[in-house]
Amino acid sequence: MTTTAAPLDCHTAIEPSILYLGTPVVLVSSTNVDGAANLAPMSSAFWLGWRGILGLDGTSRTTENLMRTGECVLNLPSADQVDAVDRIALTTGSDPVPDHKRQRGYRHLADKFGWAGLTPVPSEVVSAPRAAECPVAMEAVVEAAHGIGVRKAKCIEVRVVRVWVHDDIRATGSENRIDPDRWRPLIMSFQRFYGLGAQLQPSRLAGVPEDEYRTSDIDRART
């Protein structure tokens, strides 16, 4: 069987308005000034060690809460929970609704946990609650925040201080590992929801013991 080689350069230069090429959906829970819980979906997030980088609207209630309290919970829904996430899309904890959000169809919603059908449960380190139904929930504290040139957006670095998971996604025979064949995160790609497919093939990176990726943040979280 013969194959046709691809051209040396088969790219085309384009200018997409967004670069949401595929990231996990996160439900960020935080605490409002009156002590009530806020919950907001976002997908501009990634993790390195026990640090997370969050890209958030600088004018949102979630960002205000994080900057004021210095803490949050990052709840990761599974692909099966897409309806819960979508129910609180285009909602805001801000009242009145900011003009730029009102023009995009946002409405004020005080009880986002209830509307999403999720149950708030107390966290151990931070004041914001966890979403009981989300298979992964990470309590975190704010380490740094930087303005970026996108509609007053902020890039917020958080340090994870507790990681909670459902037992049914844990790796068999391991106390601290998640089984990627059991954990099916909800993914956002260009504003559309997707799930993960089956494993394509083993990765040679799996030959690197996970413990070698541990950082001092884990020891710090214990205290």
Buried (B, 14 or more C-beta within 10 A) or exposed (E): EEEEEEEEEEEEEEEEEEEBEEBBBBBBBBBBEEEEBBBBBBBBBEEEEBBBBBBBBBBBBBBBBBBEBBBBBBBBBBBEBBEBBBBBEEBBBBEEBBEEBBEEEBEBBBBBBBBBEBEBEEBEBBBBBBBBBBBBBBBBBBEEBEEEEEEEBBBBBBBBBBBBBBEEBBBEEEEEBBEEEBBBBBBBEEEEBBEBEEEEEEEEEEEEEEEEEEEEBBEEBEE
